[in-house]
Amino acid sequence: MDSERATGTGDYLLPRRYARYYLENTPSLVWLLLVNVVAMLVGVRYYVETMPEVSTFLWPLYADSPAALFLMTLSLATLLPFLGRSLDEVPLSRPLAYLHTIALVWLLKMGLWTVVALNLGFDAYFPAPWAYFGIIVTHLGFVAEGLFVPHYARTTRGALLAALALALGNDLLDYGFGYYPPLRYDPGITLTAATVALSVGAVAAASWLLPRHAENEV
């Protein structure tokens, strides 16, 4: 895969040696998966009180941050059958390109969305240690974790378009129908516009970060 970085964007933002340590070794990869699962459960707790008011079928789109962690957990879990092998030997396919691309877009979007949302409602959250600082730090961790994805994944034009359609569809659901994550203030037009911009920006970032899947590959 390293030999084909010319089809992507160049250098990795996260050094390759860190990706190899966390993704090629059984203890470190299992630990990373467990942290994601625990974080996902903690995130769901944030939505529990309001989830009964939302259709069960919409929960995956309503609980945005837990959904991002769930997608990333699935993405990382695809590496389990290849533990002990080099990342260069991990098989690639179009279906996996869709999964990895959408997972990365959701991580980037929700990690940055939380920072934006809490700062637009700064007075409602600051200076609470967890409600402001804790949530911002943990969600910036989404962005950091997303930097692992380019080390084992590729994308396609179709995957990027699908991610964009899903992200914008989620924005329509959130702000057009009122299913945005629980906030301590009315989101208004500013957060709505910022969220749409983040959807587009996250897809653009995924396009820049991920190498492209070759046309002659399955």
Secondary structure as UniProt FT lines:
FT   HELIX           2..7
FT   TURN            8..9
FT   HELIX           16..24
FT   HELIX           26..47
FT   TURN            48..50
FT   HELIX           51..53
FT   HELIX           56..58
FT   HELIX           59..62
FT   HELIX           64..77
FT   TURN            78..79
FT   HELIX           80..82
FT   TURN            83..84
FT   HELIX           87..89
FT   HELIX           94..120
FT   HELIX           122..125
FT   TURN            126..127
FT   HELIX           129..134
FT   HELIX           135..146
FT   TURN            147..148
FT   HELIX           149..151
FT   HELIX           157..171
FT   HELIX           172..176
FT   HELIX           188..209
FT   TURN            215..216
//
